[in-house]
Amino acid sequence: MKYRPEFPSRFGSIEDARAFCVKFFDWYNREHRHTGIGLMTPEMVHYGMASEIVAARQKTLDHAYEKKPERFVKRPPTAPELPGKAWINPPAKPEEINSLPRIQAVPSFPVFETPRMTFRANPCL
């Protein structure tokens, strides 16, 4: 978001935030190519298209090298590789799990049903 100047520092309301984020996350997941995942979009990686795309990119680069090898001074070009794993917040390692704080169970709240909707009573809201 730091590289998207149109992302506002504040929103006027929750509705404004939701309206903006619908468009933003669609762009982020379907159009924006991330360097951390081999210049793929998250959608490409998530839906298993990445291997096929890397192969097609490599085929294009190989063709370019065959036609004009002088353009590639040091070596033939290679398509960006996908990392084995890409995490924003990696899961805890097994040895770290015992040192994590214990989370208390959240009490369940009564459920109220009407002919059209179901409500869960939550005193926290």
NORBELNOR-V717266 format. One record per backbone hydrogen bond with DSSP energy under -0.5 kcal/mol. NH is the residue of the N-H (numbers start at 1). CO is the residue of the C=O. Records with the same first field share a line. If there is no record, write none. Layout:
BEGIN
NH = CO, CO
END
This chain:
BEGIN
4 = 1
5 = 3
7 = 4
8 = 6
17 = 13
18 = 14
19 = 15
20 = 16
21 = 17
22 = 18
23 = 19
24 = 20
25 = 21
26 = 22
27 = 23
28 = 24
29 = 25
30 = 26
31 = 27
32 = 27
34 = 32, 40
37 = 34
38 = 35
39 = 34
40 = 34, 37
42 = 28
43 = 29
45 = 41
46 = 42
47 = 43
48 = 45
49 = 44
50 = 44
53 = 49
54 = 50
55 = 51
56 = 52
57 = 53
58 = 54
59 = 55
60 = 56
61 = 57
62 = 58
63 = 59
64 = 60
65 = 61
66 = 62
67 = 63
68 = 64
71 = 68
72 = 69
73 = 71
96 = 93
97 = 93, 94
98 = 94
99 = 96
100 = 96, 97
112 = 119
114 = 117
119 = 112
121 = 110, 119
125 = 122
END
